[in-house]
Amino acid sequence: MYRSFFKHIIDFTAALLGLIVISPVFIFITICLFVANSGKPFFFQPRPGKNARIFKVIKFKTMNDKKDKEGNLLPDAERLTSLGKFVRKTSLDEIPQLINVLKGDMSLIGPRPLLLEYLPLYNDEQARRHEVRPGITGWAQVNGRNAISWPQKFGYDVWYVNHISFLLDIKILWMTVIKVFKSEGISSATSATMEKFKGNY
């Protein structure tokens, strides 16, 4: 009952209240990033949601669009602005996804929505992460986030799908608050962001 009905109601209510409470912070960051990113405070990208349905995830834009001489985007570490680094470190870049929750695209808690290009790379077990709505935070995020390997991350995602409950969501929410204050797992061991998933070998 929780998984199929109450979870969505709680998500919507909490996201609405959350946006109202943090609206001053939301507006302030939007203005700062509007200036820092040449009028582009938000980042929109298509991602697969529940049952792999495509939607556009909304985040604060933490990297600029600087390119090399050939017209290719520079590496993430070189495009991550000082303000963007702070916004990422404090996880404030996730705030706009509350709008995705209100729209029903996402949940507060669930597997993170990943890139479309990963869809054909999942094995059958990994693809089960799409049996539920993706989340702003999730079991993988509180167990390492970008500092763990892809197999570990997918393992945590599927474990969550198999064990969804109200108490588990409360636990993940509390652990997320602690992780945010400690700024743990923001980057992988070798780059500013998580390395791309290249499939199972």
Long-range contacts (C-beta under 8 A, 24 or more apart in sequence): 2-164, 2-165, 2-166, 3-132, 3-164, 6-166, 7-107, 7-164, 7-166, 7-169, 8-104, 8-107, 8-133, 10-108, 10-166, 11-101, 11-106, 11-107, 11-108, 11-133, 12-101, 12-102, 12-104, 14-101, 14-108, 15-98, 15-99, 15-101, 15-102, 15-108, 16-102, 18-98, 19-98, 19-99, 19-102, 22-95, 25-92, 25-95, 26-95, 26-96, 29-60, 29-87, 29-92, 29-95, 30-60, 32-83, 33-60, 33-61, 33-83, 33-84, 33-87, 36-64, 36-81, 36-83, 36-84, 37-61, 37-64, 37-81, 38-64, 40-65, 42-96, 45-115, 46-116, 47-113, 47-114, 47-115, 47-116, 47-134, 48-113, 48-114, 48-116, 48-119, 48-130, 48-134, 49-105, 49-106, 49-113, 49-130, 49-133, 49-134, 50-130, 50-131, 50-132, 50-133, 50-134, 51-130, 51-131, 52-119, 52-127, 52-130, 54-116, 55-100, 55-103, 55-105, 55-106, 55-113, 57-97, 57-100, 57-105, 57-106, 57-113, 58-96, 58-97, 58-99, 58-100, 59-93, 59-94, 59-96, 59-97, 60-87, 60-92, 60-93, 60-95, 60-96, 62-87, 62-88, 62-93, 75-191, 76-191, 76-192, 76-193, 77-191, 77-192, 80-192, 88-186, 89-183, 89-186, 90-180, 90-183, 91-180, 94-136, 94-137, 97-136, 98-136, 101-136, 104-133, 105-133, 105-134, 106-133, 106-134, 106-135, 106-136, 107-132, 107-133, 107-134, 107-135, 107-136, 108-135, 108-136, 108-137, 108-169, 108-173, 109-135, 109-136, 109-137, 109-138, 109-160, 109-169, 109-172, 109-173, 110-134, 110-135, 110-138, 110-160, 111-135, 111-138, 111-139, 111-140, 111-157, 111-160, 111-161, 112-137, 112-138, 112-140, 112-141, 112-157, 114-197, 115-196, 115-197, 118-197, 121-197, 121-198, 121-199, 121-200, 122-154, 123-200, 125-154, 125-158, 126-154, 126-157, 126-158, 126-200, 128-157, 128-158, 128-161, 129-154, 129-157, 129-158, 129-161, 131-161, 132-160, 132-161, 132-164, 137-172, 137-173, 137-176, 138-172, 139-168, 139-172, 141-172, 141-176, 141-179, 141-185, 142-172, 142-175, 142-176, 142-179, 144-185, 145-179, 145-184, 145-185, 145-186, 146-185, 146-186, 146-187, 146-188, 146-193, 146-194, 147-184, 147-185, 147-187, 147-188, 147-189, 148-185, 150-197
